[in-house]
Amino acid sequence: MDRLVAIAVSRRYLMVGLLAVVIIGGLIAFKQLNIEAYPDPTPPMVDIVTQSPGLSSEEIERYITIPIETQVSGIKNLRTMRTISLYGLSDVKLQFSFDYTYDEALQQVLNRLSQLAPLLGNVQPTISPVSPIGEIYRYRLAGPPNYSVLDLKTLQDWVLQRRFRAVPGVIDVTGWGGRTKTYELEVDFNKLIAYGLTLPQLLQAVSNSNINVGGNTVNIGAQSAVVRGVGLIRSIDNLANTMVSQSGGNPVLVKDIATVTVGEKPRLGIAGMNQDDDIVQGTVLMRRGEQSSPTIARVEALVASINNSSILPPGVRIERIYDRKDLIDITTATVLHNMVAGILLIVLLQWIFLGDLRSALIVGATIPFALFFAVIILVLRGESANLLSVGAIDFGLIVDATVIMVEAIFRRLTQTTALSEAEQSHISTETAMGMKSHAILSAAADVSRSIFFAAAIIIAAFLPLFTLSGVEGNIFGPMARTYAYALAGGLLATFTITPALSVIILPSHIHETETWIMAFLHRLYVPVLNRAVDNRKLVMAGAIGLVVMTVVFGRLLGLEFLPKLEEGNLWIRATLPPTISLQEGNAYVNEMRKMIRSFPEVESVVSQHGRPDDGTDAAGFFNAEFFAPLKPVSEWPDTHDKEELTGRLLAKLQDKFPGVEFNFSQYLQDNVSEAVSGVKGENSIKLFGNDLQALTDTANKIKSVLATVQGITDLAVFTSLGQPTVQIDIDRAKAARYGLAPGDINATIKVAIGGDSAGDLYEPGSDRHFPIIVRLAPEYRKSAEAIQNLRIGAAGPNGTITQIPLSEVASINLVSGAAYIYREQQERY
């Protein structure tokens, strides 16, 4: 190190140039540095989503969830398997150890799924694109008053989704709210019976009339012509005039027995914002492992391009709700603020204690050098920074070595002989500079070993961070590496920049003066030191007592699984009664959203009720979530305390909506906590067993006990039971008398009540296509009594169709079933 210091002193202006290069290069690198607001601490997790519209949670568990569990259960490095079965949706989450990357885990899952036997209804499992910190941009699609949410949802699905998926770094877009377009045949059951037809016959007839075929090729002269049979339905008129059968030599058309309309799929979720009760929302999802800042920039550029072009119809535009850039900007501003404040504070303290401003400035120069040195290394290595990794850097540790070096140089220069003006006139500038350089080199030689010893202690303290693995390693690993880069930069500055600046800035002789604060502290410290030496046994006993007290009281400290990051928003979850319908629950959700928006601290509120159409959020109609970005704290009129704001919000909501359970969190924090623990909350207790009723009863007993524990808030039990179910039990003996199999009856039930697809209608002039749904008109399926009067077509011996009332071959009862079925490691909980 002595040689390095000698080089720095002899080439001092080169070292100043190095300082300038690092600062300028660091500023350039800082603009290129990808800053994540929050590290992704979760292990590789693959989420398998399978939708089967119409099936209850029990059937979903039996026919979809359990077969998938069985198929993937033996994958290497699989640590946890959590599943949720609910109406129409199976969600299987597979959490792997860190021995696999996400891509490796995904490939293993895809290999197993390729060998999966066909599931009920030939439904296909898909891989969810959602990740804990993958949601980077939220928007709503707004249009003129004559645009319905069905029109906007069509644009979202067929225009925007494709364009966002093409953005580098984006894996998918999740749509929330709106109505999904269909073409519906609302069948008049009386007319169907009058023509002697059945619903399965109608479904088959429409399917057969909606197909194109190829007939190979035909040679026409010297050319080969492709034979193409065109039979696709291209409009509502085509569909209405499709022949179903013949009656008395006359064709029976679809329009004779059904009304053809533009309809919509049954809604699974509704989104609202501020005063708008029904909006179309999109969430852009970033691919795992991609960098947030450049991906967000590309998404914003695409949004601006779409809004300024004719891609969308006139008056329709994308309106930003939220993007991660807000939080990243706050993170960046925090880092820069900490750096500036750290430099000023250290310079001020050094000035106060040494009484020399120039020495203090030399110490302060180490901070930007070390920080920008770390930034350059991060960019060169392709690593990202976050608030935990950069904001947690202790500038005191970074400049510790520089302080030792500067104080040694300062003291050595105070010991040099002060030359008079006459003596200085007889000494050349080079000789004077050589004398000062020699003093600086001597000072550096005196403390170089001490500096390395101090640095070794700091490094030893941080070594455990480098050995962390799993979730802890993902959280604190980036911080440890950034600290190492900054510490290396600080040591480099200590042995190069500091001696060079000392030669240039400091005079050949410094007159040491004791500052008033040092004199004051000296007067306090000397008597205390003397008493401590005289009563050393008592002092040692007191020190041991403090250590013991630290161990005892340390066990009483509260612990957090993940460090808190103030995101500047609220994520509020409301749990409605488990049996509530989407339409009834949405009226309450709209009131809740407007109540939250009425608080002046809240900037806007977006509500999400139910679940999205793609099934990426496994939730029922009882689940409502509110995303509420907050205004800057300086603009809050009543309080600057977020906890107080949360308490006021909770009290007002509970007073207005008794019986509804509310949970408060933050956007990213909620996603990460759920991904790590598998539940929507920070702490949870799981009960395992097959009897859902026994699990529910025991969970409620535990809740009543936990409610008495101080510090517990937002206590709730996830309700599994209580789902009203119209259960149709087929009497096999009675059905057999009419020559009906249970499958024949169930096929009619499925089409009549739930509806079934007879293919897609491809709209002319585009590649958009929408399902053709065959279903009874609402008046024939609106109640249990109407369902009892359904007719099942039974073929007679001469080919005639006899219509048998459903009540003759089955019993229809309203029973209570399971709304949710949770499983972990192939066992219910």
Buried (B, 14 or more C-beta within 10 A) or exposed (E): BEEBBBBBBBBBEEBBEBBEEBBEBBEBBBEEBBBBBBBBBBBBBBBBBBBBBBBBBBBBBBBBBBBBBEBBEEBEBBBBBBBBBBBBBBBBBBBBBBEBEBEBBBEBBEEBBEEBEEBEEEBEBBBBBBBBBBBBBBBBBBBEEEBBBBBBBBBBBBBBBEBBBEBEBBBBBBBBBBBBBBBBBBBBBEBBBEBBBBBBBBBBBBBEBBEEEEEEEEEEEEEEEEEEEEEBBBEBEBBBBBBBBEEEEEEBBBBBBBEBEEBBBBBBBBBBBBEBBBBBBBBBBBBBEBBBBEBBEBBBEBBEEBEEEEBBEEEBBBEEBBBBBBBBEBBBEBBEEBBEEBBEBBBEBBBEBBBBEBBBBBBBBBBBBBBBBBBBBBBEEEBBBBBBBBBBBEBEBBBBBBBBBBBBBBBBBBEBEEBEEEEEEEBEEEEBBEBBBEBBBBBBBBBBEEBBEBBEEBBEEBEEBBEBEEBEBBBBBBBBBBBBBBBBBBBBBBBBBBBBBBBBEBEBBBEEEEBEEBEEEEEEEEEEEEEEEEEEEEEEEEEEEEEEEEEEEEEEEEEEEBBEBBBBBBBBBBBBBBBBEBEEBBEBBBEBBBBBBEBEBBBBBBBBBBBBBBBBBBBBBBBBBBBBBBBEBEEBEEEEEBEEBBBBBBEBBEEEBEEBBBBBBBBBBBBBBBBBBBBBBBEEEBBEEEEBEEBBEBBEEEBEEEEEEEEEEBBBBBBBBBBEBEBBEBBEEBBEEBEBEBEBBBBBBBBBBBBBBBBBBBBEEEEBBBBBBBBBBEEBBEEEEBBBEBBBBBBEEEEEBEBBEBBBBBEBEEEEBBBBBBBBEEEBB
